[in-house]
């Protein structure tokens, strides 16, 4: 993902979040597409945060969570 793509995505994510908060105030139901885009935006933010921590050498993962993921068990 290029810097230009990241900026575009962050702008779209910001617009989605602004729309969601505006819709909540008006009591409207959120569309499934909007919910999916919001979920996707959060996943991208989380992956960018983790990527940065890995590059800086500050990322720490719980060994039990890693083991569960490797075994395909529910992480809960």
mmCIF file as gemmi writes it, N, C-alpha and C atoms, coordinates in Angstrom:
data_model
loop_
_atom_site.group_PDB
_atom_site.id
_atom_site.type_symbol
_atom_site.label_atom_id
_atom_site.label_alt_id
_atom_site.label_comp_id
_atom_site.label_asym_id
_atom_site.label_entity_id
_atom_site.label_seq_id
_atom_site.pdbx_PDB_ins_code
_atom_site.Cartn_x
_atom_site.Cartn_y
_atom_site.Cartn_z
_atom_site.occupancy
_atom_site.B_iso_or_equiv
_atom_site.pdbx_formal_charge
_atom_site.auth_seq_id
_atom_site.auth_asym_id
_atom_site.pdbx_PDB_model_num
ATOM 1 N N . UNK Axp A 1 ? 0.862 -1.168 0 1 0 ? 1 A 1
ATOM 2 C CA . UNK Axp A 1 ? 0 0 0 1 0 ? 1 A 1
ATOM 3 C C . UNK Axp A 1 ? 0.913 1.237 0 1 0 ? 1 A 1
ATOM 4 N N . UNK Axp A 2 ? 0.731 2.103 -0.961 1 0 ? 2 A 1
ATOM 5 C CA . UNK Axp A 2 ? 1.544 3.309 -1.05 1 0 ? 2 A 1
ATOM 6 C C . UNK Axp A 2 ? 1.035 4.362 -0.075 1 0 ? 2 A 1
ATOM 7 N N . UNK Axp A 3 ? 1.851 5.398 0.158 1 0 ? 3 A 1
ATOM 8 C CA . UNK Axp A 3 ? 1.441 6.477 1.05 1 0 ? 3 A 1
ATOM 9 C C . UNK Axp A 3 ? 0.181 7.162 0.536 1 0 ? 3 A 1
ATOM 10 N N . UNK Axp A 4 ? 0.079 7.309 -0.778 1 0 ? 4 A 1
ATOM 11 C CA . UNK Axp A 4 ? -1.099 7.92 -1.38 1 0 ? 4 A 1
ATOM 12 C C . UNK Axp A 4 ? -2.346 7.084 -1.086 1 0 ? 4 A 1
ATOM 13 N N . UNK Axp A 5 ? -2.201 5.763 -1.227 1 0 ? 5 A 1
ATOM 14 C CA . UNK Axp A 5 ? -3.32 4.865 -0.933 1 0 ? 5 A 1
ATOM 15 C C . UNK Axp A 5 ? -3.722 4.953 0.529 1 0 ? 5 A 1
ATOM 16 N N . UNK Axp A 6 ? -2.717 5.011 1.413 1 0 ? 6 A 1
ATOM 17 C CA . UNK Axp A 6 ? -3.001 5.102 2.845 1 0 ? 6 A 1
ATOM 18 C C . UNK Axp A 6 ? -3.768 6.374 3.166 1 0 ? 6 A 1
ATOM 19 N N . UNK Axp A 7 ? -3.341 7.501 2.564 1 0 ? 7 A 1
ATOM 20 C CA . UNK Axp A 7 ? -4.022 8.769 2.811 1 0 ? 7 A 1
ATOM 21 C C . UNK Axp A 7 ? -5.457 8.712 2.31 1 0 ? 7 A 1
ATOM 22 N N . UNK Axp A 8 ? -5.65 8.14 1.13 1 0 ? 8 A 1
ATOM 23 C CA . UNK Axp A 8 ? -6.996 8.001 0.578 1 0 ? 8 A 1
ATOM 24 C C . UNK Axp A 8 ? -7.856 7.136 1.484 1 0 ? 8 A 1
ATOM 25 N N . UNK Axp A 9 ? -7.299 6.022 1.943 1 0 ? 9 A 1
ATOM 26 C CA . UNK Axp A 9 ? -8.051 5.128 2.794 1 0 ? 9 A 1
ATOM 27 C C . UNK Axp A 9 ? -8.385 5.792 4.12 1 0 ? 9 A 1
ATOM 28 N N . UNK Axp A 10 ? -7.42 6.523 4.707 1 0 ? 10 A 1
ATOM 29 C CA . UNK Axp A 10 ? -7.673 7.209 5.972 1 0 ? 10 A 1
ATOM 30 C C . UNK Axp A 10 ? -8.754 8.264 5.811 1 0 ? 10 A 1
ATOM 31 N N . UNK Axp A 11 ? -8.767 8.939 4.672 1 0 ? 11 A 1
ATOM 32 C CA . UNK Axp A 11 ? -9.806 9.937 4.421 1 0 ? 11 A 1
ATOM 33 C C . UNK Axp A 11 ? -11.182 9.274 4.336 1 0 ? 11 A 1
ATOM 34 N N . UNK Axp A 12 ? -11.246 8.162 3.619 1 0 ? 12 A 1
ATOM 35 C CA . UNK Axp A 12 ? -12.51 7.437 3.506 1 0 ? 12 A 1
ATOM 36 C C . UNK Axp A 12 ? -12.946 6.924 4.873 1 0 ? 12 A 1
ATOM 37 N N . UNK Axp A 13 ? -11.998 6.382 5.641 1 0 ? 13 A 1
ATOM 38 C CA . UNK Axp A 13 ? -12.323 5.871 6.979 1 0 ? 13 A 1
ATOM 39 C C . UNK Axp A 13 ? -12.829 7.002 7.868 1 0 ? 13 A 1
ATOM 40 N N . UNK Axp A 14 ? -12.216 8.161 7.777 1 0 ? 14 A 1
ATOM 41 C CA . UNK Axp A 14 ? -12.672 9.309 8.558 1 0 ? 14 A 1
ATOM 42 C C . UNK Axp A 14 ? -14.072 9.718 8.174 1 0 ? 14 A 1
ATOM 43 N N . UNK Axp A 15 ? -14.352 9.704 6.879 1 0 ? 15 A 1
ATOM 44 C CA . UNK Axp A 15 ? -15.702 10.05 6.417 1 0 ? 15 A 1
ATOM 45 C C . UNK Axp A 15 ? -16.728 9.03 6.896 1 0 ? 15 A 1
ATOM 46 N N . UNK Axp A 16 ? -16.348 7.766 6.869 1 0 ? 16 A 1
ATOM 47 C CA . UNK Axp A 16 ? -17.254 6.718 7.331 1 0 ? 16 A 1
ATOM 48 C C . UNK Axp A 16 ? -17.545 6.905 8.808 1 0 ? 16 A 1
ATOM 49 N N . UNK Axp A 17 ? -16.499 7.127 9.598 1 0 ? 17 A 1
ATOM 50 C CA . UNK Axp A 17 ? -16.694 7.313 11.038 1 0 ? 17 A 1
ATOM 51 C C . UNK Axp A 17 ? -17.55 8.541 11.316 1 0 ? 17 A 1
ATOM 52 N N . UNK Axp A 18 ? -17.364 9.609 10.563 1 0 ? 18 A 1
ATOM 53 C CA . UNK Axp A 18 ? -18.173 10.815 10.743 1 0 ? 18 A 1
ATOM 54 C C . UNK Axp A 18 ? -19.632 10.528 10.404 1 0 ? 18 A 1
ATOM 55 N N . UNK Axp A 19 ? -19.857 9.772 9.342 1 0 ? 19 A 1
ATOM 56 C CA . UNK Axp A 19 ? -21.218 9.417 8.956 1 0 ? 19 A 1
ATOM 57 C C . UNK Axp A 19 ? -21.887 8.532 9.998 1 0 ? 19 A 1
ATOM 58 N N . UNK Axp A 20 ? -21.114 7.6 10.548 1 0 ? 20 A 1
ATOM 59 C CA . UNK Axp A 20 ? -21.668 6.691 11.538 1 0 ? 20 A 1
ATOM 60 C C . UNK Axp A 20 ? -22.093 7.475 12.771 1 0 ? 20 A 1
ATOM 61 N N . UNK Axp A 21 ? -21.251 8.362 13.248 1 0 ? 21 A 1
ATOM 62 C CA . UNK Axp A 21 ? -21.605 9.117 14.45 1 0 ? 21 A 1
ATOM 63 C C . UNK Axp A 21 ? -22.801 10.027 14.177 1 0 ? 21 A 1
ATOM 64 N N . UNK Axp A 22 ? -22.901 10.58 12.976 1 0 ? 22 A 1
ATOM 65 C CA . UNK Axp A 22 ? -24.043 11.408 12.621 1 0 ? 22 A 1
ATOM 66 C C . UNK Axp A 22 ? -25.323 10.602 12.536 1 0 ? 22 A 1
ATOM 67 N N . UNK Axp A 23 ? -25.22 9.386 12.016 1 0 ? 23 A 1
ATOM 68 C CA . UNK Axp A 23 ? -26.41 8.534 11.908 1 0 ? 23 A 1
ATOM 69 C C . UNK Axp A 23 ? -26.897 8.081 13.274 1 0 ? 23 A 1
ATOM 70 N N . UNK Axp A 24 ? -25.993 7.843 14.183 1 0 ? 24 A 1
ATOM 71 C CA . UNK Axp A 24 ? -26.41 7.423 15.52 1 0 ? 24 A 1
ATOM 72 C C . UNK Axp A 24 ? -27.222 8.512 16.206 1 0 ? 24 A 1
ATOM 73 N N . UNK Axp A 25 ? -26.811 9.747 16.024 1 0 ? 25 A 1
ATOM 74 C CA . UNK Axp A 25 ? -27.519 10.85 16.659 1 0 ? 25 A 1
ATOM 75 C C . UNK Axp A 25 ? -28.94 10.969 16.113 1 0 ? 25 A 1
ATOM 76 N N . UNK Axp A 26 ? -29.112 10.637 14.851 1 0 ? 26 A 1
ATOM 77 C CA . UNK Axp A 26 ? -30.418 10.756 14.225 1 0 ? 26 A 1
ATOM 78 C C . UNK Axp A 26 ? -31.247 9.479 14.391 1 0 ? 26 A 1
ATOM 79 N N . UNK Axp A 27 ? -30.643 8.436 14.946 1 0 ? 27 A 1
ATOM 80 C CA . UNK Axp A 27 ? -31.368 7.201 15.18 1 0 ? 27 A 1
ATOM 81 C C . UNK Axp A 27 ? -31.542 6.332 13.953 1 0 ? 27 A 1
ATOM 82 N N . UNK Axp A 28 ? -30.792 6.565 12.9 1 0 ? 28 A 1
ATOM 83 C CA . UNK Axp A 28 ? -30.899 5.747 11.693 1 0 ? 28 A 1
ATOM 84 C C . UNK Axp A 28 ? -30.139 4.439 11.862 1 0 ? 28 A 1
ATOM 85 N N . UNK Axp A 29 ? -30.6 3.439 11.169 1 0 ? 29 A 1
ATOM 86 C CA . UNK Axp A 29 ? -29.878 2.174 11.138 1 0 ? 29 A 1
ATOM 87 C C . UNK Axp A 29 ? -28.692 2.306 10.211 1 0 ? 29 A 1
ATOM 88 N N . UNK Axp A 30 ? -27.613 1.649 10.569 1 0 ? 30 A 1
ATOM 89 C CA . UNK Axp A 30 ? -26.424 1.675 9.722 1 0 ? 30 A 1
ATOM 90 C C . UNK Axp A 30 ? -26.5 0.55 8.697 1 0 ? 30 A 1
ATOM 91 N N . UNK Axp A 31 ? -26.09 0.841 7.496 1 0 ? 31 A 1
ATOM 92 C CA . UNK Axp A 31 ? -26.146 -0.162 6.439 1 0 ? 31 A 1
ATOM 93 C C . UNK Axp A 31 ? -25.047 -1.202 6.646 1 0 ? 31 A 1
ATOM 94 N N . UNK Axp A 32 ? -25.259 -2.417 6.155 1 0 ? 32 A 1
ATOM 95 C CA . UNK Axp A 32 ? -24.22 -3.453 6.258 1 0 ? 32 A 1
ATOM 96 C C . UNK Axp A 32 ? -22.924 -3.036 5.562 1 0 ? 32 A 1
ATOM 97 N N . UNK Axp A 33 ? -23.032 -2.31 4.464 1 0 ? 33 A 1
ATOM 98 C CA . UNK Axp A 33 ? -21.838 -1.85 3.757 1 0 ? 33 A 1
ATOM 99 C C . UNK Axp A 33 ? -21.044 -0.89 4.618 1 0 ? 33 A 1
ATOM 100 N N . UNK Axp A 34 ? -21.726 0.015 5.279 1 0 ? 34 A 1
ATOM 101 C CA . UNK Axp A 34 ? -21.057 0.973 6.153 1 0 ? 34 A 1
ATOM 102 C C . UNK Axp A 34 ? -20.38 0.26 7.312 1 0 ? 34 A 1
ATOM 103 N N . UNK Axp A 35 ? -21.061 -0.713 7.888 1 0 ? 35 A 1
ATOM 104 C CA . UNK Axp A 35 ? -20.472 -1.477 8.99 1 0 ? 35 A 1
ATOM 105 C C . UNK Axp A 35 ? -19.237 -2.237 8.534 1 0 ? 35 A 1
ATOM 106 N N . UNK Axp A 36 ? -19.3 -2.81 7.336 1 0 ? 36 A 1
ATOM 107 C CA . UNK Axp A 36 ? -18.165 -3.555 6.806 1 0 ? 36 A 1
ATOM 108 C C . UNK Axp A 36 ? -16.985 -2.624 6.535 1 0 ? 36 A 1
ATOM 109 N N . UNK Axp A 37 ? -17.258 -1.451 5.997 1 0 ? 37 A 1
ATOM 110 C CA . UNK Axp A 37 ? -16.189 -0.482 5.734 1 0 ? 37 A 1
ATOM 111 C C . UNK Axp A 37 ? -15.569 0 7.048 1 0 ? 37 A 1
ATOM 112 N N . UNK Axp A 38 ? -16.39 0.195 8.063 1 0 ? 38 A 1
ATOM 113 C CA . UNK Axp A 38 ? -15.875 0.623 9.362 1 0 ? 38 A 1
ATOM 114 C C . UNK Axp A 38 ? -14.995 -0.476 9.95 1 0 ? 38 A 1
ATOM 115 N N . UNK Axp A 39 ? -15.435 -1.711 9.842 1 0 ? 39 A 1
ATOM 116 C CA . UNK Axp A 39 ? -14.65 -2.842 10.325 1 0 ? 39 A 1
ATOM 117 C C . UNK Axp A 39 ? -13.321 -2.916 9.586 1 0 ? 39 A 1
ATOM 118 N N . UNK Axp A 40 ? -13.363 -2.753 8.261 1 0 ? 40 A 1
ATOM 119 C CA . UNK Axp A 40 ? -12.162 -2.797 7.451 1 0 ? 40 A 1
ATOM 120 C C . UNK Axp A 40 ? -11.196 -1.673 7.828 1 0 ? 40 A 1
ATOM 121 N N . UNK Axp A 41 ? -11.712 -0.485 8.051 1 0 ? 41 A 1
ATOM 122 C CA . UNK Axp A 41 ? -10.874 0.652 8.445 1 0 ? 41 A 1
ATOM 123 C C . UNK Axp A 41 ? -10.177 0.371 9.773 1 0 ? 41 A 1
ATOM 124 N N . UNK Axp A 42 ? -10.895 -0.217 10.707 1 0 ? 42 A 1
ATOM 125 C CA . UNK Axp A 42 ? -10.296 -0.541 12.007 1 0 ? 42 A 1
ATOM 126 C C . UNK Axp A 42 ? -9.215 -1.609 11.862 1 0 ? 42 A 1
ATOM 127 N N . UNK Axp A 43 ? -9.451 -2.593 11.015 1 0 ? 43 A 1
ATOM 128 C CA . UNK Axp A 43 ? -8.444 -3.641 10.776 1 0 ? 43 A 1
ATOM 129 C C . UNK Axp A 43 ? -7.18 -3.056 10.168 1 0 ? 43 A 1
ATOM 130 N N . UNK Axp A 44 ? -7.323 -2.119 9.235 1 0 ? 44 A 1
ATOM 131 C CA . UNK Axp A 44 ? -6.151 -1.488 8.612 1 0 ? 44 A 1
ATOM 132 C C . UNK Axp A 44 ? -5.389 -0.685 9.653 1 0 ? 44 A 1
ATOM 133 N N . UNK Axp A 45 ? -6.109 0.075 10.495 1 0 ? 45 A 1
ATOM 134 C CA . UNK Axp A 45 ? -5.43 0.847 11.548 1 0 ? 45 A 1
ATOM 135 C C . UNK Axp A 45 ? -4.675 -0.077 12.499 1 0 ? 45 A 1
ATOM 136 N N . UNK Axp A 46 ? -5.304 -1.19 12.86 1 0 ? 46 A 1
ATOM 137 C CA . UNK Axp A 46 ? -4.659 -2.127 13.773 1 0 ? 46 A 1
ATOM 138 C C . UNK Axp A 46 ? -3.416 -2.753 13.134 1 0 ? 46 A 1
ATOM 139 N N . UNK Axp A 47 ? -3.517 -3.154 11.877 1 0 ? 47 A 1
ATOM 140 C CA . UNK Axp A 47 ? -2.366 -3.769 11.212 1 0 ? 47 A 1
ATOM 141 C C . UNK Axp A 47 ? -1.226 -2.775 11.047 1 0 ? 47 A 1
ATOM 142 N N . UNK Axp A 48 ? -1.541 -1.519 10.77 1 0 ? 48 A 1
ATOM 143 C CA . UNK Axp A 48 ? -0.498 -0.49 10.664 1 0 ? 48 A 1
ATOM 144 C C . UNK Axp A 48 ? 0.179 -0.269 12.019 1 0 ? 48 A 1
ATOM 145 N N . UNK Axp A 49 ? -0.608 -0.268 13.089 1 0 ? 49 A 1
ATOM 146 C CA . UNK Axp A 49 ? -0.052 -0.094 14.431 1 0 ? 49 A 1
ATOM 147 C C . UNK Axp A 49 ? 0.884 -1.251 14.778 1 0 ? 49 A 1
ATOM 148 N N . UNK Axp A 50 ? 0.466 -2.476 14.473 1 0 ? 50 A 1
ATOM 149 C CA . UNK Axp A 50 ? 1.296 -3.646 14.749 1 0 ? 50 A 1
ATOM 150 C C . UNK Axp A 50 ? 2.544 -3.632 13.89 1 0 ? 50 A 1
ATOM 151 N N . UNK Axp A 51 ? 2.4 -3.287 12.615 1 0 ? 51 A 1
ATOM 152 C CA . UNK Axp A 51 ? 3.561 -3.226 11.716 1 0 ? 51 A 1
ATOM 153 C C . UNK Axp A 51 ? 4.605 -2.237 12.241 1 0 ? 51 A 1
ATOM 154 N N . UNK Axp A 52 ? 4.148 -1.105 12.723 1 0 ? 52 A 1
ATOM 155 C CA . UNK Axp A 52 ? 5.061 -0.097 13.263 1 0 ? 52 A 1
ATOM 156 C C . UNK Axp A 52 ? 5.773 -0.626 14.51 1 0 ? 52 A 1
ATOM 157 N N . UNK Axp A 53 ? 5.015 -1.292 15.392 1 0 ? 53 A 1
ATOM 158 C CA . UNK Axp A 53 ? 5.614 -1.847 16.603 1 0 ? 53 A 1
ATOM 159 C C . UNK Axp A 53 ? 6.647 -2.927 16.267 1 0 ? 53 A 1
ATOM 160 N N . UNK Axp A 54 ? 6.369 -3.75 15.269 1 0 ? 54 A 1
ATOM 161 C CA . UNK Axp A 54 ? 7.31 -4.79 14.861 1 0 ? 54 A 1
ATOM 162 C C . UNK Axp A 54 ? 8.59 -4.154 14.328 1 0 ? 54 A 1
ATOM 163 N N . UNK Axp A 55 ? 8.445 -3.136 13.495 1 0 ? 55 A 1
ATOM 164 C CA . UNK Axp A 55 ? 9.621 -2.455 12.943 1 0 ? 55 A 1
ATOM 165 C C . UNK Axp A 55 ? 10.467 -1.809 14.032 1 0 ? 55 A 1
ATOM 166 N N . UNK Axp A 56 ? 9.809 -1.283 15.072 1 0 ? 56 A 1
ATOM 167 C CA . UNK Axp A 56 ? 10.527 -0.644 16.171 1 0 ? 56 A 1
ATOM 168 C C . UNK Axp A 56 ? 11.053 -1.658 17.184 1 0 ? 56 A 1
ATOM 169 N N . UNK Axp A 57 ? 10.61 -2.901 17.074 1 0 ? 57 A 1
ATOM 170 C CA . UNK Axp A 57 ? 11.031 -3.941 17.996 1 0 ? 57 A 1
ATOM 171 C C . UNK Axp A 57 ? 10.323 -3.884 19.336 1 0 ? 57 A 1
ATOM 172 N N . UNK Axp A 58 ? 9.15 -3.238 19.39 1 0 ? 58 A 1
ATOM 173 C CA . UNK Axp A 58 ? 8.42 -3.102 20.645 1 0 ? 58 A 1
ATOM 174 C C . UNK Axp A 58 ? 7.17 -3.969 20.7 1 0 ? 58 A 1
ATOM 175 N N . UNK Axp A 59 ? 6.909 -4.771 19.664 1 0 ? 59 A 1
ATOM 176 C CA . UNK Axp A 59 ? 5.7 -5.594 19.635 1 0 ? 59 A 1
ATOM 177 C C . UNK Axp A 59 ? 5.878 -6.812 20.528 1 0 ? 59 A 1
ATOM 178 N N . UNK Axp A 60 ? 4.922 -7.04 21.397 1 0 ? 60 A 1
ATOM 179 C CA . UNK Axp A 60 ? 4.925 -8.2 22.286 1 0 ? 60 A 1
ATOM 180 C C . UNK Axp A 60 ? 3.612 -8.945 22.098 1 0 ? 60 A 1
ATOM 181 N N . UNK Axp A 61 ? 3.714 -10.237 21.882 1 0 ? 61 A 1
ATOM 182 C CA . UNK Axp A 61 ? 2.523 -11.069 21.724 1 0 ? 61 A 1
ATOM 183 C C . UNK Axp A 61 ? 2.487 -12.102 22.84 1 0 ? 61 A 1
ATOM 184 N N . UNK Axp A 62 ? 1.303 -12.374 23.353 1 0 ? 62 A 1
ATOM 185 C CA . UNK Axp A 62 ? 1.135 -13.416 24.369 1 0 ? 62 A 1
ATOM 186 C C . UNK Axp A 62 ? 1.376 -14.773 23.712 1 0 ? 62 A 1
ATOM 187 N N . UNK Axp A 63 ? 2.212 -15.592 24.329 1 0 ? 63 A 1
ATOM 188 C CA . UNK Axp A 63 ? 2.538 -16.897 23.748 1 0 ? 63 A 1
ATOM 189 C C . UNK Axp A 63 ? 1.297 -17.786 23.654 1 0 ? 63 A 1
ATOM 190 N N . UNK Axp A 64 ? 0.38 -17.661 24.605 1 0 ? 64 A 1
ATOM 191 C CA . UNK Axp A 64 ? -0.835 -18.486 24.548 1 0 ? 64 A 1
ATOM 192 C C . UNK Axp A 64 ? -1.714 -18.081 23.36 1 0 ? 64 A 1
ATOM 193 N N . UNK Axp A 65 ? -1.766 -16.783 23.047 1 0 ? 65 A 1
ATOM 194 C CA . UNK Axp A 65 ? -2.541 -16.325 21.889 1 0 ? 65 A 1
ATOM 195 C C . UNK Axp A 65 ? -1.918 -16.817 20.59 1 0 ? 65 A 1
ATOM 196 N N . UNK Axp A 66 ? -0.585 -16.804 20.518 1 0 ? 66 A 1
ATOM 197 C CA . UNK Axp A 66 ? 0.117 -17.291 19.323 1 0 ? 66 A 1
ATOM 198 C C . UNK Axp A 66 ? -0.154 -18.783 19.145 1 0 ? 66 A 1
ATOM 199 N N . UNK Axp A 67 ? -0.061 -19.543 20.229 1 0 ? 67 A 1
ATOM 200 C CA . UNK Axp A 67 ? -0.302 -20.985 20.156 1 0 ? 67 A 1
ATOM 201 C C . UNK Axp A 67 ? -1.731 -21.278 19.706 1 0 ? 67 A 1
ATOM 202 N N . UNK Axp A 68 ? -2.703 -20.542 20.261 1 0 ? 68 A 1
ATOM 203 C CA . UNK Axp A 68 ? -4.099 -20.751 19.86 1 0 ? 68 A 1
ATOM 204 C C . UNK Axp A 68 ? -4.3 -20.45 18.376 1 0 ? 68 A 1
ATOM 205 N N . UNK Axp A 69 ? -3.674 -19.376 17.895 1 0 ? 69 A 1
ATOM 206 C CA . UNK Axp A 69 ? -3.807 -19.017 16.482 1 0 ? 69 A 1
ATOM 207 C C . UNK Axp A 69 ? -3.19 -20.09 15.59 1 0 ? 69 A 1
ATOM 208 N N . UNK Axp A 70 ? -2.032 -20.595 15.982 1 0 ? 70 A 1
ATOM 209 C CA . UNK Axp A 70 ? -1.367 -21.635 15.19 1 0 ? 70 A 1
ATOM 210 C C . UNK Axp A 70 ? -2.197 -22.929 15.154 1 0 ? 70 A 1
ATOM 211 N N . UNK Axp A 71 ? -2.877 -23.222 16.243 1 0 ? 71 A 1
ATOM 212 C CA . UNK Axp A 71 ? -3.692 -24.426 16.309 1 0 ? 71 A 1
ATOM 213 C C . UNK Axp A 71 ? -5.092 -24.234 15.769 1 0 ? 71 A 1
ATOM 214 N N . UNK Axp A 72 ? -5.439 -22.989 15.453 1 0 ? 72 A 1
ATOM 215 C CA . UNK Axp A 72 ? -6.759 -22.703 14.905 1 0 ? 72 A 1
ATOM 216 C C . UNK Axp A 72 ? -7.856 -22.737 15.954 1 0 ? 72 A 1
ATOM 217 N N . UNK Axp A 73 ? -7.495 -22.495 17.214 1 0 ? 73 A 1
ATOM 218 C CA . UNK Axp A 73 ? -8.484 -22.487 18.289 1 0 ? 73 A 1
ATOM 219 C C . UNK Axp A 73 ? -9.088 -21.102 18.44 1 0 ? 73 A 1
ATOM 220 N N . UNK Axp A 74 ? -10.271 -21.071 19.012 1 0 ? 74 A 1
ATOM 221 C CA . UNK Axp A 74 ? -10.943 -19.796 19.254 1 0 ? 74 A 1
ATOM 222 C C . UNK Axp A 74 ? -10.154 -18.975 20.263 1 0 ? 74 A 1
ATOM 223 N N . UNK Axp A 75 ? -9.817 -17.742 19.886 1 0 ? 75 A 1
ATOM 224 C CA . UNK Axp A 75 ? -9.079 -16.856 20.796 1 0 ? 75 A 1
ATOM 225 C C . UNK Axp A 75 ? -10.113 -16.054 21.558 1 0 ? 75 A 1
ATOM 226 N N . UNK Axp A 76 ? -10.341 -16.411 22.776 1 0 ? 76 A 1
ATOM 227 C CA . UNK Axp A 76 ? -11.387 -15.73 23.533 1 0 ? 76 A 1
ATOM 228 C C . UNK Axp A 76 ? -11.139 -15.637 24.961 1 0 ? 76 A 1
